[in-house]
């Protein structure tokens, strides 16, 4: 079982709370209002890369 992203002491119950926007009561739609763009540079941590295997051409 996966651990909860919001509370490391809990097991994920698929409640969806981690997909909610911090500033508005909505699902995250990648509007980036939660990111601070006032710095000279920004850092994004990538924790997983998902590849679409459905449309992969054989060659």
VMD Tcl script that builds the backbone (N, CA, C; Angstrom):
set m [mol new atoms 177]
animate dup $m
set s [atomselect $m all]
$s set {name element resname resid chain x y z} {
  {N N UNK 1 A 0.827 -1.182 0.000}
  {CA C UNK 1 A 0.000 0.000 0.000}
  {C C UNK 1 A 0.873 1.248 0.000}
  {N N UNK 2 A 0.417 2.261 -0.682}
  {CA C UNK 2 A 1.143 3.523 -0.747}
  {C C UNK 2 A 0.861 4.359 0.492}
  {N N UNK 3 A 1.840 5.185 0.847}
  {CA C UNK 3 A 1.658 6.109 1.963}
  {C C UNK 3 A 0.940 7.361 1.469}
  {N N UNK 4 A 0.238 7.998 2.372}
  {CA C UNK 4 A -0.453 9.249 2.080}
  {C C UNK 4 A 0.585 10.333 1.793}
  {N N UNK 5 A 0.343 11.144 0.772}
  {CA C UNK 5 A 1.266 12.224 0.428}
  {C C UNK 5 A 1.210 13.370 1.422}
  {N N UNK 6 A 0.089 13.524 2.109}
  {CA C UNK 6 A -0.084 14.630 3.040}
  {C C UNK 6 A 0.277 14.268 4.471}
  {N N UNK 7 A 0.222 12.985 4.821}
  {CA C UNK 7 A 0.540 12.524 6.174}
  {C C UNK 7 A 1.304 11.212 6.056}
  {N N UNK 8 A 2.598 11.248 6.301}
  {CA C UNK 8 A 3.458 10.075 6.120}
  {C C UNK 8 A 3.121 8.936 7.070}
  {N N UNK 9 A 2.356 9.198 8.110}
  {CA C UNK 9 A 1.988 8.153 9.064}
  {C C UNK 9 A 0.720 7.407 8.667}
  {N N UNK 10 A 0.092 7.809 7.579}
  {CA C UNK 10 A -1.156 7.190 7.135}
  {C C UNK 10 A -0.932 6.411 5.843}
  {N N UNK 11 A -1.840 5.497 5.572}
  {CA C UNK 11 A -1.865 4.778 4.299}
  {C C UNK 11 A -2.834 5.516 3.377}
  {N N UNK 12 A -2.502 5.581 2.107}
  {CA C UNK 12 A -3.352 6.270 1.134}
  {C C UNK 12 A -4.720 5.594 1.065}
  {N N UNK 13 A -5.772 6.398 1.206}
  {CA C UNK 13 A -7.143 5.895 1.108}
  {C C UNK 13 A -7.813 6.361 -0.181}
  {N N UNK 14 A -7.036 6.955 -1.078}
  {CA C UNK 14 A -7.542 7.459 -2.355}
  {C C UNK 14 A -8.651 8.497 -2.148}
  {N N UNK 15 A -8.516 9.331 -1.103}
  {CA C UNK 15 A -9.534 10.338 -0.797}
  {C C UNK 15 A -9.507 11.499 -1.787}
  {N N UNK 16 A -8.363 11.727 -2.447}
  {CA C UNK 16 A -8.260 12.794 -3.434}
  {C C UNK 16 A -7.867 14.137 -2.869}
  {N N UNK 17 A -7.651 14.233 -1.567}
  {CA C UNK 17 A -7.307 15.518 -0.954}
  {C C UNK 17 A -5.982 16.059 -1.488}
  {N N UNK 18 A -5.062 15.187 -1.864}
  {CA C UNK 18 A -3.769 15.638 -2.381}
  {C C UNK 18 A -3.886 16.219 -3.793}
  {N N UNK 19 A -5.019 16.021 -4.454}
  {CA C UNK 19 A -5.249 16.577 -5.787}
  {C C UNK 19 A -6.002 17.901 -5.750}
  {N N UNK 20 A -6.315 18.391 -4.552}
  {CA C UNK 20 A -7.088 19.621 -4.412}
  {C C UNK 20 A -6.178 20.846 -4.417}
  {N N UNK 21 A -6.686 21.948 -4.944}
  {CA C UNK 21 A -5.978 23.225 -4.972}
  {C C UNK 21 A -5.857 23.773 -3.555}
  {N N UNK 22 A -4.700 24.344 -3.226}
  {CA C UNK 22 A -4.481 24.905 -1.896}
  {C C UNK 22 A -5.204 26.234 -1.702}
  {N N UNK 23 A -5.514 26.938 -2.776}
  {CA C UNK 23 A -6.059 28.289 -2.679}
  {C C UNK 23 A -7.542 28.387 -3.012}
  {N N UNK 24 A -8.052 27.492 -3.821}
  {CA C UNK 24 A -9.465 27.498 -4.190}
  {C C UNK 24 A -10.021 26.100 -3.968}
  {N N UNK 25 A -11.322 26.005 -3.744}
  {CA C UNK 25 A -11.952 24.703 -3.528}
  {C C UNK 25 A -12.239 24.062 -4.892}
  {N N UNK 26 A -11.211 23.456 -5.485}
  {CA C UNK 26 A -11.337 22.812 -6.790}
  {C C UNK 26 A -10.216 21.795 -6.944}
  {N N UNK 27 A -10.368 20.908 -7.912}
  {CA C UNK 27 A -9.275 20.006 -8.250}
  {C C UNK 27 A -8.161 20.803 -8.907}
  {N N UNK 28 A -6.936 20.403 -8.694}
  {CA C UNK 28 A -5.799 21.086 -9.309}
  {C C UNK 28 A -5.929 21.011 -10.826}
  {N N UNK 29 A -5.823 22.169 -11.480}
  {CA C UNK 29 A -5.857 22.211 -12.938}
  {C C UNK 29 A -4.564 22.799 -13.502}
  {N N UNK 30 A -3.506 22.738 -12.693}
  {CA C UNK 30 A -2.178 23.209 -13.087}
  {C C UNK 30 A -2.170 24.681 -13.477}
  {N N UNK 31 A -2.866 25.512 -12.714}
  {CA C UNK 31 A -2.880 26.953 -12.978}
  {C C UNK 31 A -1.613 27.630 -12.449}
  {N N UNK 32 A -0.860 26.941 -11.585}
  {CA C UNK 32 A 0.419 27.392 -11.026}
  {C C UNK 32 A 0.291 28.592 -10.097}
  {N N UNK 33 A -0.907 28.902 -9.604}
  {CA C UNK 33 A -1.037 30.004 -8.654}
  {C C UNK 33 A -0.376 29.673 -7.321}
  {N N UNK 34 A -0.084 28.413 -7.070}
  {CA C UNK 34 A 0.565 28.008 -5.822}
  {C C UNK 34 A 2.089 28.137 -5.892}
  {N N UNK 35 A 2.632 28.425 -7.066}
  {CA C UNK 35 A 4.080 28.556 -7.219}
  {C C UNK 35 A 4.502 30.013 -7.116}
  {N N UNK 36 A 5.663 30.244 -6.537}
  {CA C UNK 36 A 6.203 31.594 -6.371}
  {C C UNK 36 A 7.173 31.869 -7.514}
  {N N UNK 37 A 6.802 32.770 -8.417}
  {CA C UNK 37 A 7.650 33.087 -9.563}
  {C C UNK 37 A 8.437 34.380 -9.362}
  {N N UNK 38 A 8.637 34.809 -8.121}
  {CA C UNK 38 A 9.367 36.045 -7.863}
  {C C UNK 38 A 10.875 35.834 -7.810}
  {N N UNK 39 A 11.338 34.602 -7.769}
  {CA C UNK 39 A 12.773 34.318 -7.700}
  {C C UNK 39 A 13.401 34.428 -9.089}
  {N N UNK 40 A 14.727 34.490 -9.133}
  {CA C UNK 40 A 15.445 34.545 -10.403}
  {C C UNK 40 A 15.391 33.217 -11.143}
  {N N UNK 41 A 15.164 32.152 -10.412}
  {CA C UNK 41 A 15.062 30.829 -11.017}
  {C C UNK 41 A 14.046 30.026 -10.215}
  {N N UNK 42 A 13.559 28.953 -10.800}
  {CA C UNK 42 A 12.605 28.073 -10.128}
  {C C UNK 42 A 13.101 26.642 -10.222}
  {N N UNK 43 A 12.720 25.830 -9.268}
  {CA C UNK 43 A 13.115 24.432 -9.231}
  {C C UNK 43 A 11.860 23.575 -9.144}
  {N N UNK 44 A 11.800 22.563 -9.975}
  {CA C UNK 44 A 10.689 21.620 -9.944}
  {C C UNK 44 A 11.281 20.235 -9.747}
  {N N UNK 45 A 10.768 19.504 -8.762}
  {CA C UNK 45 A 11.220 18.145 -8.515}
  {C C UNK 45 A 10.321 17.182 -9.276}
  {N N UNK 46 A 10.926 16.319 -10.074}
  {CA C UNK 46 A 10.186 15.321 -10.838}
  {C C UNK 46 A 10.304 14.004 -10.093}
  {N N UNK 47 A 9.162 13.452 -9.690}
  {CA C UNK 47 A 9.210 12.204 -8.942}
  {C C UNK 47 A 8.790 11.001 -9.770}
  {N N UNK 48 A 8.217 11.239 -10.960}
  {CA C UNK 48 A 7.802 10.119 -11.781}
  {C C UNK 48 A 7.607 10.591 -13.220}
  {N N UNK 49 A 8.003 9.759 -14.178}
  {CA C UNK 49 A 7.776 10.030 -15.590}
  {C C UNK 49 A 6.900 8.907 -16.126}
  {N N UNK 50 A 5.744 9.260 -16.661}
  {CA C UNK 50 A 4.817 8.273 -17.198}
  {C C UNK 50 A 4.859 8.343 -18.720}
  {N N UNK 51 A 5.062 7.222 -19.351}
  {CA C UNK 51 A 5.107 7.150 -20.802}
  {C C UNK 51 A 3.811 6.553 -21.324}
  {N N UNK 52 A 3.291 7.107 -22.409}
  {CA C UNK 52 A 2.091 6.583 -23.038}
  {C C UNK 52 A 2.500 5.437 -23.947}
  {N N UNK 53 A 2.196 4.220 -23.540}
  {CA C UNK 53 A 2.585 3.037 -24.302}
  {C C UNK 53 A 1.524 2.647 -25.330}
  {N N UNK 54 A 0.330 3.256 -25.287}
  {CA C UNK 54 A -0.752 2.881 -26.191}
  {C C UNK 54 A -0.435 3.213 -27.642}
  {N N UNK 55 A 0.105 4.397 -27.888}
  {CA C UNK 55 A 0.331 4.864 -29.254}
  {C C UNK 55 A 1.746 4.591 -29.742}
  {N N UNK 56 A 2.452 3.699 -29.081}
  {CA C UNK 56 A 3.829 3.399 -29.460}
  {C C UNK 56 A 3.840 2.631 -30.782}
  {N N UNK 57 A 4.573 3.163 -31.755}
  {CA C UNK 57 A 4.645 2.537 -33.071}
  {C C UNK 57 A 5.700 1.442 -33.066}
  {N N UNK 58 A 5.387 0.352 -33.741}
  {CA C UNK 58 A 6.372 -0.721 -33.889}
  {C C UNK 58 A 7.252 -0.387 -35.075}
  {N N UNK 59 A 8.525 -0.634 -34.931}
  {CA C UNK 59 A 9.377 -0.216 -36.025}
  {C C UNK 59 A 10.567 -0.990 -36.101}
}
mol reanalyze $m
mol bondsrecalc $m
mol representation Tube
mol addrep $m
